[in-house]
């Protein structure tokens, strides 16, 4: 059987999967992404440990393949912004800085004293935030000059995997779009921004359209993993954008909701107008994995992590056993809609558009002595759904259209209560694709395009997309959610003011 392989370098898990040419899942292997917390918001990944995890997953996958199975291609979907420096021997000089590492905050403030957020946005499509690769680079340059002086290449997370697979340096347009150094209109590295940052263009890898073949899996990697034959490697893309390809959200008027550690809403458009922060109201714009397309993205950076945080900190037994997801959903259903007046602002890692607020903090508001753990669990779900409803409404305003439904992917789709509340809060049906591993499938499809399996990206999506379930908005819950979201929108600016006061105090 001919197969396509996808690798997903996620914040929570690293996954490797194979699919047949009709998009059916054939094998799936995963392991936890080992994030090393350094305290105070600093977090990294060890490069060799990350690569060893990928090798182990590839080996376990190869062991499951029959003699007649043939892997045609590999591509990678990944978190954005995270990256590392390599030396002249192409060895890691630094750990991989996580995308949410806070060390970019001070370099960001210095950067914006040289160039305005508005001018940056006109080039990069990125709003005010400290997470972008540029600010990690500037932190290293300022705080570890001896390390920076030895560097010959900066690679984002997927770029590092391409290099280990093939020995070639490459990135794709959608990952490059998350660096704060990429001109999304010209689809090339911005010399203006490189000069301002004092960064040599050669430090960055060549950027290609998603689905472009850059090489083959090396003999050494084949020996390490047990993979056989000539396997082409194509650049993939940012995980959420790969997901839009698999979810068939590659035409204007469609919107995809991807919920994992972070959560995004992505819509596509073709003609890029003049970029201004006023017009795009706090949203990010970037190059899509599909040629000629751009995406409009609104992000909740603390989506699934809000759930994980609460379960880790407040739902563990003395022996360390944590409440299961199923039990969490059951308990949250015991609380009434509205959580008895309890509200959660899910800003553990900053706020969401249309108001850029990277320093906004999470909080529970309205706590009384009668609130139970069930109320807190439901309030987390409702707070996340209120954020989604607000982002959707603003996206519709920016694009001048109304989305008729939402295509949803990611681990959050397994939580039926979350989907029910989200559908009601948005007052729109939510359609779930048959293949749950849409990010992996999107990467695999890009590899398939590169290998010539599909004539183009659109054919790949048409051949493989099939819906499995639709959540319809329940009228009574829609009415209750209308009240909840109205109150949420009133208190959100006040919560940002509280965050500002805490930061200043």
BELCOR-V749014 format. One record per residue. N is the residue number from 0. RES is the residue in one small letter. SS is DSSP state (A for helix, B for strand, O for the rest). PHI is phi in whole degrees, -180 to 180 (* if undefined). D_LAST is the distance of its C-alpha to the last C-alpha in Angstrom with 2 decimals. Layout:
# BELCOR-V749014
((N	RES	SS	PHI	D_LAST) (N	RES	SS	PHI	D_LAST))
This chain:
# BELCOR-V749014
((0	x	O	*	62.60) (1	x	B	-79	60.57) (2	x	B	-132	56.82) (3	x	B	-116	53.58) (4	x	B	-112	50.66) (5	x	B	-123	46.94) (6	x	B	-118	44.07) (7	x	B	-118	40.57) (8	x	B	-93	37.77) (9	x	O	-96	35.10) (10	x	O	-66	31.65) (11	x	O	-99	33.03) (12	x	B	-134	36.75) (13	x	B	-103	39.26) (14	x	B	-130	42.39) (15	x	B	-132	45.88) (16	x	B	-139	48.34) (17	x	B	-119	51.75) (18	x	B	-132	53.15) (19	x	O	-79	56.64) (20	x	O	-73	57.38) (21	x	O	-96	57.01) (22	x	O	89	53.40) (23	x	O	-82	54.15) (24	x	B	-67	52.09) (25	x	B	-106	54.36) (26	x	B	-139	52.17) (27	x	B	-147	48.51) (28	x	B	-131	46.82) (29	x	B	-151	43.16) (30	x	B	-147	40.89) (31	x	B	-70	37.21) (32	x	O	-79	35.13) (33	x	O	-82	33.89) (34	x	O	-88	30.26) (35	x	B	-99	29.05) (36	x	B	-80	25.38) (37	x	B	-103	24.00) (38	x	B	86	20.66) (39	x	O	57	17.14) (40	x	O	85	18.63) (41	x	B	-96	21.58) (42	x	B	-152	25.02) (43	x	B	-140	28.55) (44	x	B	-122	32.18) (45	x	O	-84	35.05) (46	x	A	-56	37.62) (47	x	A	-67	40.73) (48	x	A	-66	39.49) (49	x	A	-62	38.84) (50	x	A	-65	42.28) (51	x	A	-60	43.95) (52	x	A	-64	42.59) (53	x	A	-63	44.07) (54	x	A	-59	47.35) (55	x	A	-62	47.59) (56	x	A	-69	47.09) (57	x	A	-64	49.66) (58	x	A	-65	52.06) (59	x	A	-63	51.70) (60	x	A	-67	52.29) (61	x	A	-59	55.35) (62	x	A	-66	56.80) (63	x	A	-87	56.83) (64	x	O	-80	58.71) (65	x	O	-78	62.44) (66	x	O	-56	64.85) (67	x	O	-86	65.39) (68	x	O	-76	61.68) (69	x	B	-132	60.65) (70	x	B	-82	57.06) (71	x	B	-86	57.29) (72	x	B	-158	53.78) (73	x	B	-132	50.20) (74	x	B	-144	47.02) (75	x	B	-127	43.31) (76	x	B	-104	40.48) (77	x	B	-155	37.04) (78	x	O	-56	33.29) (79	x	O	-97	32.22) (80	x	O	70	30.04) (81	x	O	-63	30.50) (82	x	B	-172	32.72) (83	x	B	-149	34.02) (84	x	B	-105	35.97) (85	x	B	-114	39.64) (86	x	O	-92	41.63) (87	x	O	-66	45.15) (88	x	O	-91	46.70) (89	x	O	63	44.58) (90	x	O	-102	42.78) (91	x	B	-62	39.04) (92	x	O	-91	37.03) (93	x	O	-134	33.72) (94	x	O	-67	32.76) (95	x	B	-83	32.21) (96	x	B	-70	28.55) (97	x	O	-65	27.58) (98	x	O	-63	26.79) (99	x	O	-97	23.31) (100	x	O	-58	22.45) (101	x	O	-84	19.00) (102	x	O	-68	20.33) (103	x	A	-80	21.22) (104	x	A	-64	17.74) (105	x	A	-66	17.97) (106	x	A	-59	21.68) (107	x	A	-63	21.08) (108	x	A	-63	18.88) (109	x	A	-66	21.61) (110	x	A	-59	24.28) (111	x	O	-76	23.19) (112	x	O	-84	23.33) (113	x	O	-96	27.00) (114	x	O	-145	27.87) (115	x	O	-77	26.46) (116	x	A	-57	25.59) (117	x	A	-65	28.57) (118	x	A	-67	30.97) (119	x	A	-60	29.96) (120	x	A	-64	30.55) (121	x	A	-64	34.00) (122	x	A	-96	35.02) (123	x	A	-101	33.31) (124	x	O	75	32.51) (125	x	O	-108	29.06) (126	x	O	-89	25.81) (127	x	O	-53	22.40) (128	x	O	-166	21.45) (129	x	O	-89	20.93) (130	x	O	-81	23.61) (131	x	O	-69	26.72) (132	x	A	-56	29.12) (133	x	A	-52	28.80) (134	x	A	-73	25.25) (135	x	A	-69	26.42) (136	x	A	-60	29.34) (137	x	A	-66	27.31) (138	x	A	-63	25.07) (139	x	A	-62	28.34) (140	x	A	-60	29.85) (141	x	A	-83	27.06) (142	x	A	-104	26.41) (143	x	O	-135	29.89) (144	x	A	-60	32.27) (145	x	A	-68	35.22) (146	x	A	-71	34.84) (147	x	A	-60	34.45) (148	x	A	-65	37.51) (149	x	A	-91	39.65) (150	x	O	-77	38.74) (151	x	O	-118	41.44) (152	x	B	-156	40.01) (153	x	B	-102	36.84) (154	x	B	-127	37.55) (155	x	B	-74	35.52) (156	x	A	-51	36.14) (157	x	A	-67	39.36) (158	x	A	-62	40.63) (159	x	A	-65	40.57) (160	x	A	-69	42.68) (161	x	A	-57	45.12) (162	x	A	-63	45.49) (163	x	A	-69	46.23) (164	x	A	-75	48.68) (165	x	A	-123	50.55) (166	x	O	83	49.62) (167	x	O	-104	48.69) (168	x	O	-95	45.48) (169	x	O	-166	44.47) (170	x	B	-139	41.74) (171	x	B	-118	42.03) (172	x	A	-61	40.80) (173	x	A	-73	38.35) (174	x	A	-72	36.57) (175	x	A	-58	36.72) (176	x	O	-66	35.07) (177	x	O	-103	31.87) (178	x	O	-95	31.58) (179	x	O	73	30.44) (180	x	O	-130	33.62) (181	x	B	-112	36.29) (182	x	B	-85	38.03) (183	x	O	-74	38.70) (184	x	O	-75	41.29) (185	x	O	-85	43.33) (186	x	O	57	42.58) (187	x	B	-157	42.13) (188	x	B	-62	39.58) (189	x	O	-81	38.19) (190	x	A	-66	39.46) (191	x	A	-58	37.15) (192	x	A	-75	34.02) (193	x	A	-62	35.64) (194	x	A	-64	36.46) (195	x	A	-64	32.96) (196	x	A	-83	31.57) (197	x	O	70	34.43) (198	x	O	-112	35.64) (199	x	O	-72	39.37) (200	x	A	-56	40.75) (201	x	A	-69	42.79) (202	x	A	-69	39.69) (203	x	B	-102	39.53) (204	x	O	-77	42.22) (205	x	O	-59	44.61) (206	x	B	-109	43.43) (207	x	B	-132	45.91) (208	x	O	-67	46.36) (209	x	O	-53	45.74) (210	x	O	97	49.08) (211	x	O	-84	50.30) (212	x	B	-75	52.13) (213	x	B	-114	51.02) (214	x	B	166	53.31) (215	x	B	-126	54.64) (216	x	O	-61	53.50) (217	x	O	-69	54.65) (218	x	A	-61	57.47) (219	x	A	-61	55.17) (220	x	A	-67	52.77) (221	x	A	-60	55.81) (222	x	A	-67	57.06) (223	x	A	-68	53.71) (224	x	A	-107	53.37) (225	x	O	88	56.93) (226	x	O	-69	56.57) (227	x	O	-131	59.82) (228	x	O	83	61.20) (229	x	O	-85	59.78) (230	x	O	-116	56.39) (231	x	B	-74	54.76) (232	x	B	-117	51.00) (233	x	B	-116	49.37) (234	x	B	-67	45.81) (235	x	B	-104	43.98) (236	x	B	174	40.51) (237	x	B	-58	37.02) (238	x	A	-56	37.30) (239	x	A	-66	36.46) (240	x	A	-76	38.85) (241	x	A	-59	41.59) (242	x	A	-61	41.17) (243	x	A	-65	41.98) (244	x	A	-65	45.29) (245	x	A	-66	46.30) (246	x	O	-85	45.23) (247	x	O	63	47.39) (248	x	O	-97	44.53) (249	x	O	-131	45.93) (250	x	O	-135	47.06) (251	x	O	-56	45.28) (252	x	O	101	44.54) (253	x	O	-106	43.54) (254	x	B	-138	40.10) (255	x	B	-118	39.14) (256	x	B	-113	36.37) (257	x	B	-112	35.69) (258	x	B	-119	33.65) (259	x	O	-145	32.76) (260	x	O	-56	29.61) (261	x	O	-109	28.44) (262	x	B	-133	30.24) (263	x	B	-129	31.65) (264	x	B	-118	33.79) (265	x	B	-127	36.26) (266	x	B	-126	38.86) (267	x	B	-115	41.32) (268	x	B	-151	42.84) (269	x	O	-105	45.35) (270	x	O	-93	45.01) (271	x	O	-86	41.82) (272	x	O	-77	41.10) (273	x	O	-55	39.14) (274	x	O	-87	35.59) (275	x	O	-143	32.86) (276	x	A	-67	29.35) (277	x	A	-68	30.40) (278	x	A	-65	33.46) (279	x	A	-97	31.95) (280	x	O	47	28.83) (281	x	O	88	26.44) (282	x	O	-88	29.22) (283	x	B	-94	30.42) (284	x	B	-125	34.07) (285	x	B	-156	36.12) (286	x	B	-79	39.63) (287	x	O	-85	41.30) (288	x	O	-77	43.52) (289	x	O	-95	46.37) (290	x	O	-55	47.95) (291	x	O	82	47.24) (292	x	O	-103	44.41) (293	x	B	-120	40.73) (294	x	B	-119	38.13) (295	x	B	-107	35.38) (296	x	B	-128	32.63) (297	x	B	-114	29.77) (298	x	B	-130	27.80) (299	x	B	-105	25.82) (300	x	O	-73	24.47) (301	x	O	-121	23.64) (302	x	O	-84	26.90) (303	x	A	-58	29.08) (304	x	A	-66	26.28) (305	x	A	-65	24.68) (306	x	A	-66	28.02) (307	x	A	-61	28.36) (308	x	A	-59	24.93) (309	x	A	-67	25.74) (310	x	A	-65	29.26) (311	x	A	-66	28.26) (312	x	A	-88	25.61) (313	x	A	-128	27.18) (314	x	O	-129	30.81) (315	x	B	-117	32.36) (316	x	O	-78	35.08) (317	x	O	-61	35.27) (318	x	O	-84	37.55) (319	x	O	91	35.02) (320	x	O	-68	36.94) (321	x	B	-98	34.75) (322	x	O	-55	35.54) (323	x	O	-73	37.74) (324	x	A	-63	37.02) (325	x	A	-63	40.03) (326	x	A	-67	38.87) (327	x	A	-58	35.40) (328	x	A	-64	37.13) (329	x	A	-60	39.48) (330	x	A	-67	36.73) (331	x	A	-65	34.73) (332	x	A	-68	38.00) (333	x	A	-71	38.25) (334	x	O	-80	35.28) (335	x	O	-74	36.24) (336	x	O	-53	35.17) (337	x	O	98	31.85) (338	x	A	52	30.81) (339	x	A	56	31.14) (340	x	A	83	28.27) (341	x	O	-94	25.81) (342	x	B	-122	23.95) (343	x	B	-119	22.41) (344	x	B	-99	20.31) (345	x	O	-84	21.47) (346	x	O	-114	18.71) (347	x	O	-63	18.36) (348	x	O	-125	18.92) (349	x	O	112	17.90) (350	x	O	-88	19.48) (351	x	O	-121	23.07) (352	x	O	-67	25.11) (353	x	O	-87	25.99) (354	x	O	-108	22.35) (355	x	O	-64	21.09) (356	x	O	-148	17.63) (357	x	O	-65	17.37) (358	x	O	-101	13.63) (359	x	O	-64	14.13) (360	x	O	-115	13.84) (361	x	O	-77	16.62) (362	x	B	-165	16.86) (363	x	B	-101	19.64) (364	x	B	-126	19.89) (365	x	O	90	22.56) (366	x	O	-68	23.06) (367	x	O	-126	25.80) (368	x	O	-72	27.83) (369	x	O	-92	30.76) (370	x	O	-73	29.15) (371	x	O	-112	30.79) (372	x	A	-60	30.24) (373	x	A	-59	32.61) (374	x	A	-63	30.31) (375	x	A	-63	27.37) (376	x	A	-64	29.74) (377	x	A	-71	31.07) (378	x	A	-61	27.70) (379	x	A	-62	26.78) (380	x	A	-58	30.08) (381	x	A	-68	29.59) (382	x	A	-62	26.09) (383	x	A	-62	27.50) (384	x	A	-71	30.52) (385	x	A	-64	28.61) (386	x	A	-60	26.89) (387	x	A	-61	30.42) (388	x	A	-61	31.90) (389	x	A	-67	29.39) (390	x	A	-65	29.94) (391	x	A	-59	33.70) (392	x	A	-61	33.87) (393	x	A	-69	32.07) (394	x	A	-63	34.32) (395	x	A	-62	37.36) (396	x	A	-65	36.31) (397	x	A	-63	35.82) (398	x	A	-87	39.17) (399	x	O	70	41.04) (400	x	O	-153	42.46) (401	x	O	-122	42.11) (402	x	O	-75	42.08) (403	x	O	-84	44.74) (404	x	B	-155	43.55) (405	x	B	-120	41.08) (406	x	B	-93	42.26) (407	x	B	-117	40.08) (408	x	B	-135	40.03) (409	x	O	101	38.10) (410	x	A	-61	37.54) (411	x	A	-64	35.93) (412	x	A	-69	39.35) (413	x	A	-77	40.65) (414	x	O	-92	38.44) (415	x	A	-64	40.62) (416	x	A	-61	38.20) (417	x	A	-58	35.59) (418	x	A	-66	38.35) (419	x	A	-65	39.55) (420	x	A	-68	36.16) (421	x	A	-64	35.48) (422	x	A	-61	38.96) (423	x	A	-70	38.48) (424	x	A	-64	35.03) (425	x	A	-86	36.46) (426	x	O	56	39.84) (427	x	O	-142	41.60) (428	x	B	-66	43.79) (429	x	B	-118	42.44) (430	x	B	-103	45.04) (431	x	B	-106	44.84) (432	x	B	-66	46.93) (433	x	O	-65	49.56) (434	x	O	-84	48.25) (435	x	O	-72	44.88) (436	x	O	-86	44.10) (437	x	A	-67	43.78) (438	x	A	-63	41.54) (439	x	A	-63	44.16) (440	x	A	-64	46.96) (441	x	A	-58	45.44) (442	x	A	-63	45.36) (443	x	A	-60	48.91) (444	x	A	-65	50.13) (445	x	A	-64	48.85) (446	x	A	-63	50.83) (447	x	A	-66	53.76) (448	x	A	-63	53.62) (449	x	A	-62	53.64) (450	x	O	-81	56.57) (451	x	O	83	58.54) (452	x	O	-67	58.56) (453	x	O	-117	57.34) (454	x	O	-67	58.38) (455	x	O	-162	54.87) (456	x	A	-64	51.42) (457	x	A	-67	52.55) (458	x	A	-63	55.58) (459	x	A	-59	53.49) (460	x	A	-68	51.28) (461	x	A	-63	54.31) (462	x	A	-68	56.26) (463	x	A	-108	53.59) (464	x	O	-83	51.46) (465	x	O	-145	52.35) (466	x	B	-78	50.28) (467	x	B	-117	50.34) (468	x	B	-153	48.57) (469	x	B	-126	47.15) (470	x	B	-94	44.65) (471	x	O	-93	45.50) (472	x	O	-65	43.00) (473	x	O	-83	44.06) (474	x	A	-52	44.45) (475	x	A	-66	43.00) (476	x	A	-71	39.94) (477	x	A	-60	39.55) (478	x	A	-64	39.48) (479	x	A	-67	36.90) (480	x	A	-67	34.71) (481	x	A	-63	34.98) (482	x	A	-67	33.34) (483	x	A	-63	30.64) (484	x	A	-67	29.77) (485	x	A	-63	29.82) (486	x	A	-66	27.22) (487	x	A	-58	25.17) (488	x	A	-67	25.21) (489	x	A	-74	24.03) (490	x	A	-88	20.97) (491	x	A	-59	20.01) (492	x	A	-62	18.44) (493	x	A	-68	16.44) (494	x	A	-66	15.24) (495	x	A	-66	14.18) (496	x	A	-63	12.17) (497	x	A	-62	10.41) (498	x	A	-59	9.86) (499	x	A	-64	8.55) (500	x	A	-65	5.97) (501	x	A	-67	5.06) (502	x	A	-63	5.59) (503	x	A	-81	3.79) (504	x	O	-81	0.00))
